[in-house]
Amino acid sequence: MALLSSLFIALWMLKTLEQPAVKGTYKVIADLHRQLWGMLKGQTQ
């Protein structure tokens, strides 16, 4: 859980920067986070 919350904070920090160079990285990390979250939710249900 600590990993997820730190990842969420990292995503939030990247999003608030809103720099063109960061946006591509943010999208990649957001997609990875979505996949990871989907897997975790699938395991708990």
C-alpha positions in Angstrom: 0.0 0.0 0.0 2.9 2.4 0.7 4.1 1.8 -2.8 0.7 2.7 -4.3 0.4 5.9 -2.3 4.0 7.0 -3.1 3.3 6.2 -6.8 0.1 8.3 -6.6 2.0 11.2 -5.1 4.6 10.9 -7.8 1.9 11.0 -10.5 0.3 14.0 -8.8 3.6 15.8 -8.7 4.3 15.1 -12.4 0.8 16.2 -13.3 1.2 19.6 -11.5 4.4 20.3 -13.3 2.6 20.3 -16.7 5.7 20.6 -18.8 5.7 19.3 -22.3 8.7 16.9 -21.6 6.9 15.6 -18.5 3.5 15.0 -20.1 4.7 12.0 -22.2 6.3 10.5 -19.1 3.1 11.2 -17.1 1.0 9.4 -19.7 3.2 6.3 -19.6 3.3 6.2 -15.8 -0.5 6.8 -15.7 -1.1 3.9 -18.1 1.1 1.6 -16.0 -0.6 2.7 -12.9 -4.0 2.0 -14.4 -2.9 -1.5 -15.4 -1.4 -2.2 -12.0 -4.5 -0.9 -10.2 -6.7 -3.1 -12.5 -4.7 -6.2 -11.6 -4.8 -5.4 -7.9 -8.6 -4.8 -8.0 -9.0 -8.0 -9.9 -7.1 -10.0 -7.2 -9.1 -8.5 -4.3 -12.5 -9.2 -5.9 
